[in-house]
C-alpha cells in the first residue's frame, strides 16, 4: 500500500475551485473574496484538511513507534503490556531513644517522619503500622510509606531525620539505614515505548505453533534410504517463569504408530529445532525461539479403555462391531500430544456406521479424559459388545 499523502488546505482549496469550474460554465470569479473562493478555500478546504490529519493521527496510533497516550496504551495492551502507574516509595526507618525506657513505648500508625531537601521542600513519610519500642531497648524498626507519589518520594540512606508533626512521646530521633528507591513516576510514552521494544527484542523470533510445526516436518532417512517424517504429534510446553532442567520450554513428541524415539533421535530433532551449520558451512536457522533453550522429550502414553454396548440395527452384524472398534481406535490414534479424549469422539465414530447400529451406550470411560501436556492418549482395551 502506498504511503498516504495529506494535502494542504491550499491544495485542497485549489482542487475544489477547479472542480467547481469544470462542472459549472458560469463560475469565473476567482477573486479571494468571491463566494466561490470563500466556499472552496475557507469552508471546504479546512474541513477536509482536518479530516485528513485526523485520519493520519488514527493511522499513527496503530504503530507503537508513533502512538501516544491512550492510543499507545491500547496498542501495547495487544501484547500484554500495561503502562506502569506511579508508585509511592516505602522503606524502613529506625526510631531511637537516648536512654532505654522502663516501660514499652508505643508509636501509633500514621506517625510522620521525613526530611527537608536542599530546596527547603519537606518530604513526608507515614508509619504503616503501630511500632512498639520494648522496655530496656533503645530502638525499633518500622515500615513507612511516602505521602508523595513518584520519584520525589525516594530518599537516600540516612536522609530521614525529622518529625514534621513533632516527635512522638518517648522517641528522640529517627533515621533510615537504607535508601528508599521504590517511588516511581507514571511511565512516560517514551519509557513505555522503550520497554515494548526491549520486550520485543527479548521475545522468541517464532511462535509456539511454528516450533511444533518445525518438529512435525523433521525428516529421517532410514536404512533403506527411504525419507520419512517419523513424528505423529508434538506440543511445546513453556515454563519461562521457572526453567525446568535448565530449559525454558519442553517439546514433547510422539512417533508414528507409537514409535519410541531414543536419545540420539531426540537429539537430532532438537538439532533440527535449534538450527545448525552443516559440513559445507550452510546455516540452517531452525525453528527454536531465540534465547529460549528448548529440550526435546518423548511423550508418555495414557491408555484409555473404551467399552460400548451396542444394539445392532438393520444390516448390522459382527462385522459392524469390528468396524466400530476400528473407528474408535482410529479416533484415539489421531489425537495429538496433550489433546483430550472426548466421549463425543466415540459417538461420532458410532454415527459413521449409520443404520447398522440402532443404539449404543458408552459404559467406559464415564467422562472425557484430559491428559497432561506431556502425554498422548492411546487406545487401551476397546470393546464393542
C-alpha positions in Angstrom: 0.0 0.0 0.0 1.3 3.4 -0.9 2.3 5.9 1.8 -0.7 8.2 2.5 -0.2 11.8 1.4 -2.1 14.5 3.3 -2.7 17.5 1.1 -2.5 21.1 2.4 -5.5 23.4 2.7 -4.1 25.4 -0.2 -4.0 22.3 -2.4 -7.5 21.1 -1.4 -8.9 24.7 -2.0 -7.3 24.9 -5.5 -8.6 21.5 -6.4 -12.1 22.4 -5.1 -12.2 25.6 -7.2 -11.0 23.8 -10.3 -13.6 21.1 -9.8 -16.4 23.6 -9.5 -15.3 25.5 -12.6 -15.1 22.3 -14.5 -18.7 21.5 -13.6 -20.2 25.0 -14.0 -19.7 27.1 -17.1 -20.7 30.4 -15.4 -18.3 30.3 -12.5 -15.4 32.5 -13.4 -14.9 34.9 -10.4 -11.7 33.5 -8.8 -11.0 36.6 -6.5 -10.2 35.6 -2.9 -13.4 37.5 -1.8 -15.7 35.7 -4.2 -18.4 33.3 -3.0 -16.6 30.5 -4.9 -13.2 31.1 -3.3 -14.7 31.5 0.2 -16.6 28.3 0.0 -13.8 26.3 -1.5 -10.8 27.8 0.4 -12.3 28.9 3.7 -15.0 26.3 4.3 -14.4 23.1 2.4 -10.6 23.0 2.4 -10.1 23.5 6.2 -12.6 20.8 7.0 -11.1 18.3 4.5 -7.6 19.1 5.7 -8.7 18.5 9.3 -10.3 15.2 8.3 -7.0 14.2 6.6 -4.9 15.0 9.6 -7.3 13.1 11.9 -7.0 10.1 9.6 -3.2 10.3 9.8 -3.3 10.5 13.6 -5.5 7.4 13.7 -3.0 5.7 11.4 -0.1 6.8 13.6 -1.9 5.4 16.6 -1.7 2.0 15.0 2.1 1.9 15.4 3.9 1.7 18.7 6.7 3.9 17.3 4.3 6.9 16.7 1.3 6.2 19.0 1.0 8.4 22.1 -1.1 8.4 25.2 -4.2 6.3 25.2 -3.5 5.1 21.7 -0.1 3.7 22.8 -1.7 2.1 25.8 -4.2 0.3 23.6 -1.5 -0.8 21.2 0.9 -2.3 23.8 -2.1 -3.9 25.5 -2.3 -6.2 22.4 1.0 -7.7 23.6 0.0 -7.9 27.3 1.9 -4.8 28.4 0.4 -2.2 30.7 1.8 1.3 31.4 3.4 1.4 34.8 1.5 3.6 37.2 3.1 6.0 39.6 4.1 4.4 42.9 4.9 5.5 46.4 8.3 4.9 47.9 8.5 2.9 51.1 11.2 1.6 53.3 12.2 1.0 56.9 13.1 3.6 59.4 14.7 3.2 62.9 13.1 5.1 65.8 15.6 5.7 68.6 15.7 6.8 72.2 18.7 8.2 74.0 18.1 6.0 77.1 16.3 2.7 77.3 12.8 3.3 78.8 11.5 1.4 81.8 8.3 0.5 80.0 7.1 -0.1 76.5 6.8 3.0 74.2 4.0 2.8 71.6 4.3 4.8 68.4 1.0 4.9 66.6 0.5 4.0 62.9 0.5 7.1 60.7 3.3 8.9 62.7 5.1 11.3 60.3 8.8 11.2 59.7 10.7 12.9 56.9 13.4 15.2 55.7 13.9 18.6 54.1 15.8 18.7 50.8 18.2 21.4 49.6 15.4 23.5 48.2 13.6 23.6 51.5 10.9 21.2 50.5 9.6 18.8 53.2 9.3 15.1 52.2 7.0 13.2 54.5 6.5 9.5 55.2 4.0 7.8 57.5 4.5 4.7 59.6 2.5 1.8 58.1 1.7 0.1 61.4 2.0 0.6 65.1 5.5 0.3 66.5 6.4 -0.8 70.0 9.7 0.0 71.5 10.1 -2.5 74.2 11.3 -1.6 77.7 15.0 -1.9 78.1 15.7 -1.3 74.3 16.8 1.8 72.5 15.4 1.4 69.0 12.7 -0.2 66.9 12.2 -0.6 63.2 9.0 0.3 61.4 7.9 0.4 57.7 7.0 3.8 56.3 5.3 4.9 53.1 5.8 8.2 51.3 3.0 10.6 51.3 4.1 12.0 47.9 3.6 9.7 44.9 6.5 9.2 42.4 10.3 9.7 42.3 10.1 12.7 44.7 9.1 10.2 47.5 12.5 8.5 47.3 15.2 9.2 49.9 18.9 8.5 50.2 20.3 6.3 53.1 20.3 8.4 56.3 18.2 11.2 54.8 15.2 10.7 57.0 15.9 12.6 60.2 12.9 14.8 61.1 9.4 14.6 62.6 7.2 17.0 60.5 4.4 16.9 63.1 6.7 16.6 66.1 8.4 13.6 67.6 6.1 11.1 69.2 6.3 10.9 73.0 9.3 9.0 74.2 11.1 8.9 70.8 14.2 11.1 70.4 15.4 10.5 66.8 14.8 8.7 63.5 16.9 7.5 60.6 16.7 5.2 57.6 19.7 2.9 57.2 18.9 2.0 53.6 17.8 4.2 50.7 14.1 4.4 49.6 14.1 3.6 45.9 10.6 2.2 45.1 9.0 5.5 44.3 8.4 6.0 40.5 6.6 8.4 38.3 3.9 7.2 35.9 5.7 5.6 32.9 6.1 8.1 30.1 5.3 7.4 26.4 9.0 7.2 25.8 9.6 4.8 28.6 6.6 2.6 27.7 7.7 2.6 24.0 11.3 1.7 25.0 10.0 -1.1 27.3 7.9 -2.5 24.4 10.9 -2.7 22.1 13.0 -4.3 24.9 10.2 -6.8 25.4 10.1 -7.4 21.6 13.8 -8.0 21.4 13.7 -10.5 24.2 10.8 -12.4 22.8 11.3 -15.5 20.7 11.5 -15.0 17.0 8.9 -17.5 16.2 5.6 -18.8 17.7 4.8 -22.0 19.7 2.9 -23.2 16.7 5.9 -22.7 14.4 8.2 -24.7 16.8 5.7 -27.6 16.8 5.4 -27.3 13.0 9.2 -27.4 12.7 9.3 -30.6 14.7 6.5 -32.1 12.6 8.5 -31.7 9.4 11.6 -33.3 10.8 12.7 -35.9 8.4 14.8 -39.0 8.8 16.4 -41.3 6.2 16.0 -45.0 7.1 18.5 -47.8 6.4 16.7 -48.4 3.1 17.3 -44.8 2.0 13.6 -44.0 2.5 13.0 -40.5 3.7 10.1 -40.2 6.1 8.6 -38.0 8.8 8.5 -40.1 11.9 6.7 -37.6 14.2 3.0 -38.2 14.6 2.4 -35.3 17.0 4.3 -32.7 19.1 3.4 -30.0 21.5 5.5 -27.3 23.2 5.2 -26.8 27.0 6.5 -23.4 28.1 7.8 -22.7 31.5 9.5 -19.4 31.0 8.9 -18.2 34.6 10.8 -21.1 36.1 13.1 -23.1 34.0 12.9 -26.9 34.2 16.2 -28.8 34.0 17.7 -25.5 32.7 15.3 -25.3 29.8 12.5 -22.7 29.3 10.4 -25.0 27.1 10.0 -28.7 26.5 8.9 -30.1 23.2 7.1 -33.4 23.7 7.0 -35.6 20.7 5.1 -38.8 19.8 6.2 -41.1 17.0 4.1 -42.5 14.1 2.4 -45.7 15.2 3.6 -45.2 18.7 7.3 -45.4 17.7 9.6 -44.7 20.6 12.4 -42.2 20.0 15.8 -43.0 21.6 18.2 -40.3 22.9 20.1 -40.0 19.7 16.9 -39.4 17.7 15.6 -36.9 20.2 19.0 -35.1 19.8 18.5 -34.9 16.0 15.0 -33.5 16.5 16.5 -30.9 18.9 19.2 -30.1 16.3 16.5 -29.5 13.7 14.6 -27.3 16.1 17.7 -25.3 17.3 19.2 -24.9 13.9 22.7 -25.9 12.9 25.6 -25.5 10.4 26.2 -28.4 8.1 29.6 -29.7 6.9 29.5 -27.3 4.0 29.1 -24.3 6.2 25.5 -23.7 5.3 23.5 -22.3 8.2 20.0 -23.8 8.9 18.3 -21.4 11.4 15.8 -24.0 12.6 12.7 -23.2 14.5 13.9 -22.5 18.0 12.8 -19.3 19.8 15.9 -17.1 20.1 17.3 -17.1 23.6 14.8 -19.7 24.8 16.5 -23.1 25.3 14.3 -26.0 24.3 14.7 -29.6 25.3 13.0 -32.5 23.4 11.5 -35.4 25.2 9.4 -38.5 24.3 5.8 -38.0 25.4 4.3 -40.7 27.6 1.2 -42.7 26.7 -2.0 -42.6 28.6 -4.1 -45.7 27.9 -7.9 -45.2 27.8 -10.1 -48.3 27.6 -13.5 -47.9 25.9 -16.5 -50.2 26.2 -19.6 -49.6 24.1 -22.8 -51.7 24.5 -24.3 -51.9 21.0 -27.8 -52.7 19.8 -27.4 -53.7 16.1 -29.9 -52.2 13.6 -30.9 -53.2 10.1 -27.9 -54.7 8.3 -25.8 -54.8 11.4 -23.6 -57.8 12.0 -20.4 -59.0 13.8 -18.5 -57.0 11.1 -20.3 -53.9 12.4 -18.8 -54.4 15.8 -15.3 -54.9 14.3 -15.7 -51.7 12.2 -16.9 -49.7 15.2 -13.9 -50.9 17.2 -11.5 -49.8 14.4 -13.3 -46.4 14.1 -12.8 -45.8 17.9 -9.2 -46.8 17.7 -8.6 -44.6 14.7 -10.1 -41.6 16.6 -7.9 -42.2 19.6 -4.8 -42.7 17.4 -5.4 -39.4 15.6 -5.3 -37.5 18.9 -2.2 -35.3 19.4 0.1 -35.0 22.4 -1.8 -33.4 25.2 -5.2 -33.5 23.4 -8.1 -34.7 25.4 -10.2 -37.9 24.7 -13.8 -36.8 24.4 -16.9 -39.0 24.6 -18.2 -37.1 21.6 -15.4 -38.6 19.5 -16.8 -42.1 20.2 -20.3 -41.0 19.3 -19.0 -39.6 16.1 -17.4 -43.0 15.3 -20.7 -44.7 16.0 -22.6 -42.3 13.7 -20.3 -43.3 10.8 -21.9 -46.7 10.7 -25.4 -45.3 10.1 -28.4 -47.6 10.5 -26.2 -50.7 11.2 -26.3 -49.5 14.8 -29.7 -48.9 16.3 -28.5 -47.8 19.7 -25.2 -47.6 21.7 -24.3 -46.9 25.3 -20.8 -45.9 26.2 -20.1 -47.5 29.6 -16.4 -46.6 29.9 -14.9 -44.2 30.3 -17.6 -42.2 32.1 -16.3 -38.8 31.3 -13.8 -37.1 29.0 -10.1 -37.7 29.7 -7.7 -34.8 29.9 -4.0 -35.9 29.7 -1.1 -33.9 30.9 0.6 -31.8 28.2 3.4 -34.4 28.2 1.1 -37.4 27.4 -0.6 -38.8 24.4 -3.9 -40.7 24.8 -3.5 -44.2 23.3 -6.1 -46.9 22.9 -6.3 -49.5 25.7 -8.9 -52.2 25.6 -11.6 -51.2 23.1 -14.7 -53.4 23.2 -18.0 -53.1 21.2 -20.4 -55.7 22.5 
